[in-house]
Structures are given as C-alpha cells and as structure tokens.
Amino acid sequence: MSGGESSQPPNKEHTSLMFQCPTLTSTNYTIWRMCMEVLLGIHGIWDVIDPALDDVKKNNTVKGLLFQSITKDLILQIVNLKSGKEMWDAIKTHNLGVDRVKEARLQTLINEFENLKMSDTSTIHDFASNLFGFASKFASLGDVMTE
C-alpha cells in the first residue's frame, strides 16, 4: 500500500466525529441550547445535565464543550461552579433573563408604535424616519414589523 494507507480497518475507539460547538450570543440562546443538547448527546454526556450525574470525566467534558461555545465574560461568571449541570443552569438563567428583558422592550416599543401620530408640524419624511426607526429597533430585538 502506498501513501501511508494501512491494510487494517480503522480502530473504532480512535475514530470520532468532530462537531463544532455553536457560539452563544445575546440573541440565540434557544437555538444554542438545542444544538448543545444534541452535541452533548452525541458525546454521550447529556446525562451530566439531565439528570445531574457526578462523573468527573463527563463533567469536565461538558465544561470544556460549554467553554468552547460561550463568551469569555460568561466563562468568568461560571468558572467556579463545580458541575456541568450548575454551569448549564447558570447559562440558562442568564439567557432567560435576557429574553424577558427583550420581551419587555418589545412590548414597550409596540405601545410606543401604537401611540405614534404625525404631528401638525412634522413632514412625511420625518414620520417615515420615525417608522424606519421603529422597524430598526424591532429588528435589533429579533422581531420584524410586517405592516
């Protein structure tokens, strides 16, 4: 055989698939969570999270995968937690809080938009600029103005 080929089949213990951890951002927690659940399941370590398991090797693997997928600031906030389950829960709590804030901001914008009126001194250009401003704010919070 040439080119470094081997006549033996690959050893299953040394063959593993590599999956890229998604990066958690301030707006993608739900998708990130779904991807990470699958990724941790593929590695056979989801049981560290649900139900919590006290397996040091699996906990360290979970921690390593989580650290690959979150920002340095968030790592610094959770690094002292002892288990992968505690880290997972802290990330969840942090991001669900962000979702609640986002929902509150959206509701405020909706109320402001519903009360928006063109004043007697405004031009159509000014009013259109206000509408585009609202559309931009909605988009930055992950919502789209359809009308």
C-alpha beads as a LAMMPS data file, in Angstrom:
LAMMPS data file: protein, C-alpha beads

147 atoms
146 bonds

1 atom types
1 bond types

-500.0 500.0 xlo xhi
-500.0 500.0 ylo yhi
-500.0 500.0 zlo zhi

Masses

1 110.0

Atoms # bond

1 1 1 0.000 0.000 0.000
2 1 1 1.224 3.495 -0.736
3 1 1 0.656 6.953 0.656
4 1 1 0.512 5.855 4.281
5 1 1 -2.528 3.606 3.798
6 1 1 -2.975 0.737 6.231
7 1 1 -4.327 -2.705 5.484
8 1 1 -6.156 -2.710 8.820
9 1 1 -9.590 -1.144 9.252
10 1 1 -9.699 1.981 11.417
11 1 1 -9.984 1.347 15.136
12 1 1 -13.454 2.407 16.335
13 1 1 -12.055 3.558 19.672
14 1 1 -9.851 6.110 17.905
15 1 1 -12.419 7.223 15.342
16 1 1 -14.699 10.029 16.441
17 1 1 -16.715 12.660 14.672
18 1 1 -15.819 16.272 15.287
19 1 1 -18.682 18.708 15.746
20 1 1 -18.337 22.462 16.025
21 1 1 -19.843 23.972 19.157
22 1 1 -22.199 26.853 18.315
23 1 1 -21.308 30.179 19.901
24 1 1 -23.826 31.595 22.347
25 1 1 -24.739 35.214 21.655
26 1 1 -27.143 37.589 23.322
27 1 1 -29.863 36.681 20.811
28 1 1 -29.529 32.947 20.016
29 1 1 -29.994 31.118 23.341
30 1 1 -32.878 28.896 22.165
31 1 1 -31.030 27.657 19.061
32 1 1 -27.763 27.364 21.011
33 1 1 -29.497 25.269 23.693
34 1 1 -30.999 22.881 21.127
35 1 1 -27.661 22.441 19.331
36 1 1 -25.745 21.907 22.566
37 1 1 -28.268 19.314 23.802
38 1 1 -27.712 17.342 20.591
39 1 1 -23.938 17.791 20.766
40 1 1 -23.765 16.668 24.396
41 1 1 -25.996 13.718 23.479
42 1 1 -23.694 12.747 20.600
43 1 1 -20.776 12.696 23.009
44 1 1 -22.863 10.591 25.408
45 1 1 -22.622 13.146 28.197
46 1 1 -26.092 14.736 28.286
47 1 1 -26.779 12.689 31.429
48 1 1 -24.460 15.087 33.278
49 1 1 -27.078 17.796 32.707
50 1 1 -30.347 15.888 32.928
51 1 1 -30.420 14.158 35.351
52 1 1 -27.307 15.526 37.051
53 1 1 -24.510 12.953 37.225
54 1 1 -21.472 13.024 39.470
55 1 1 -18.962 11.696 36.913
56 1 1 -15.774 13.783 36.973
57 1 1 -14.633 12.892 33.425
58 1 1 -18.049 13.572 31.881
59 1 1 -18.445 16.790 33.899
60 1 1 -15.082 18.027 32.656
61 1 1 -16.028 17.158 29.064
62 1 1 -19.296 19.104 29.430
63 1 1 -17.427 22.063 30.929
64 1 1 -14.936 22.009 28.057
65 1 1 -17.667 21.960 25.420
66 1 1 -19.570 24.739 27.165
67 1 1 -16.421 26.856 27.446
68 1 1 -15.884 26.486 23.669
69 1 1 -19.329 27.863 22.963
70 1 1 -19.696 30.855 25.297
71 1 1 -18.040 34.244 25.592
72 1 1 -15.047 34.856 27.851
73 1 1 -17.170 37.121 30.046
74 1 1 -19.677 34.338 30.654
75 1 1 -16.877 31.825 31.293
76 1 1 -15.554 34.110 34.032
77 1 1 -19.026 34.221 35.596
78 1 1 -19.465 30.424 35.745
79 1 1 -15.916 29.052 36.007
80 1 1 -16.147 28.481 39.768
81 1 1 -19.273 26.341 39.543
82 1 1 -18.500 22.714 40.353
83 1 1 -20.557 20.733 37.861
84 1 1 -21.620 20.904 34.248
85 1 1 -25.237 20.912 35.462
86 1 1 -24.645 24.021 37.599
87 1 1 -22.972 25.738 34.624
88 1 1 -25.822 24.768 32.282
89 1 1 -28.395 26.121 34.725
90 1 1 -26.450 29.382 35.205
91 1 1 -26.261 29.908 31.426
92 1 1 -29.986 29.156 31.142
93 1 1 -30.901 31.597 33.925
94 1 1 -28.675 34.308 32.463
95 1 1 -30.194 33.995 29.000
96 1 1 -33.805 33.570 30.033
97 1 1 -33.415 36.853 31.897
98 1 1 -32.179 38.388 28.654
99 1 1 -35.258 37.004 26.873
100 1 1 -37.556 38.555 29.463
101 1 1 -35.854 41.932 29.106
102 1 1 -36.131 41.651 25.333
103 1 1 -39.846 40.851 25.582
104 1 1 -40.379 43.846 27.879
105 1 1 -38.552 46.134 25.445
106 1 1 -40.621 44.780 22.555
107 1 1 -43.825 45.434 24.471
108 1 1 -42.717 48.992 25.207
109 1 1 -41.897 49.541 21.525
110 1 1 -45.274 48.140 20.492
111 1 1 -47.036 50.553 22.839
112 1 1 -44.984 53.490 21.538
113 1 1 -45.666 52.441 17.950
114 1 1 -49.417 52.148 18.560
115 1 1 -49.422 55.675 20.016
116 1 1 -47.344 57.126 17.184
117 1 1 -49.067 60.015 15.417
118 1 1 -47.934 62.511 12.888
119 1 1 -47.922 65.991 14.370
120 1 1 -49.095 69.066 12.501
121 1 1 -45.504 70.342 12.227
122 1 1 -43.984 67.032 11.049
123 1 1 -43.179 66.294 7.456
124 1 1 -43.882 62.996 5.771
125 1 1 -40.118 62.464 5.685
126 1 1 -39.912 62.909 9.484
127 1 1 -42.783 60.473 10.038
128 1 1 -41.257 57.919 7.640
129 1 1 -37.939 58.261 9.500
130 1 1 -39.745 57.503 12.759
131 1 1 -41.310 54.405 11.180
132 1 1 -37.930 53.190 9.917
133 1 1 -36.514 53.839 13.381
134 1 1 -39.179 51.633 14.930
135 1 1 -38.560 48.926 12.325
136 1 1 -34.843 49.042 13.120
137 1 1 -35.461 48.784 16.877
138 1 1 -37.834 45.846 16.368
139 1 1 -35.269 44.090 14.166
140 1 1 -32.499 44.619 16.730
141 1 1 -34.700 42.793 19.266
142 1 1 -35.322 39.930 16.864
143 1 1 -38.813 40.901 15.727
144 1 1 -39.958 42.043 12.305
145 1 1 -42.565 44.676 11.549
146 1 1 -44.715 43.169 8.828
147 1 1 -47.035 46.075 8.060

Bonds

1 1 1 2
2 1 2 3
3 1 3 4
4 1 4 5
5 1 5 6
6 1 6 7
7 1 7 8
8 1 8 9
9 1 9 10
10 1 10 11
11 1 11 12
12 1 12 13
13 1 13 14
14 1 14 15
15 1 15 16
16 1 16 17
17 1 17 18
18 1 18 19
19 1 19 20
20 1 20 21
21 1 21 22
22 1 22 23
23 1 23 24
24 1 24 25
25 1 25 26
26 1 26 27
27 1 27 28
28 1 28 29
29 1 29 30
30 1 30 31
31 1 31 32
32 1 32 33
33 1 33 34
34 1 34 35
35 1 35 36
36 1 36 37
37 1 37 38
38 1 38 39
39 1 39 40
40 1 40 41
41 1 41 42
42 1 42 43
43 1 43 44
44 1 44 45
45 1 45 46
46 1 46 47
47 1 47 48
48 1 48 49
49 1 49 50
50 1 50 51
51 1 51 52
52 1 52 53
53 1 53 54
54 1 54 55
55 1 55 56
56 1 56 57
57 1 57 58
58 1 58 59
59 1 59 60
60 1 60 61
61 1 61 62
62 1 62 63
63 1 63 64
64 1 64 65
65 1 65 66
66 1 66 67
67 1 67 68
68 1 68 69
69 1 69 70
70 1 70 71
71 1 71 72
72 1 72 73
73 1 73 74
74 1 74 75
75 1 75 76
76 1 76 77
77 1 77 78
78 1 78 79
79 1 79 80
80 1 80 81
81 1 81 82
82 1 82 83
83 1 83 84
84 1 84 85
85 1 85 86
86 1 86 87
87 1 87 88
88 1 88 89
89 1 89 90
90 1 90 91
91 1 91 92
92 1 92 93
93 1 93 94
94 1 94 95
95 1 95 96
96 1 96 97
97 1 97 98
98 1 98 99
99 1 99 100
100 1 100 101
101 1 101 102
102 1 102 103
103 1 103 104
104 1 104 105
105 1 105 106
106 1 106 107
107 1 107 108
108 1 108 109
109 1 109 110
110 1 110 111
111 1 111 112
112 1 112 113
113 1 113 114
114 1 114 115
115 1 115 116
116 1 116 117
117 1 117 118
118 1 118 119
119 1 119 120
120 1 120 121
121 1 121 122
122 1 122 123
123 1 123 124
124 1 124 125
125 1 125 126
126 1 126 127
127 1 127 128
128 1 128 129
129 1 129 130
130 1 130 131
131 1 131 132
132 1 132 133
133 1 133 134
134 1 134 135
135 1 135 136
136 1 136 137
137 1 137 138
138 1 138 139
139 1 139 140
140 1 140 141
141 1 141 142
142 1 142 143
143 1 143 144
144 1 144 145
145 1 145 146
146 1 146 147
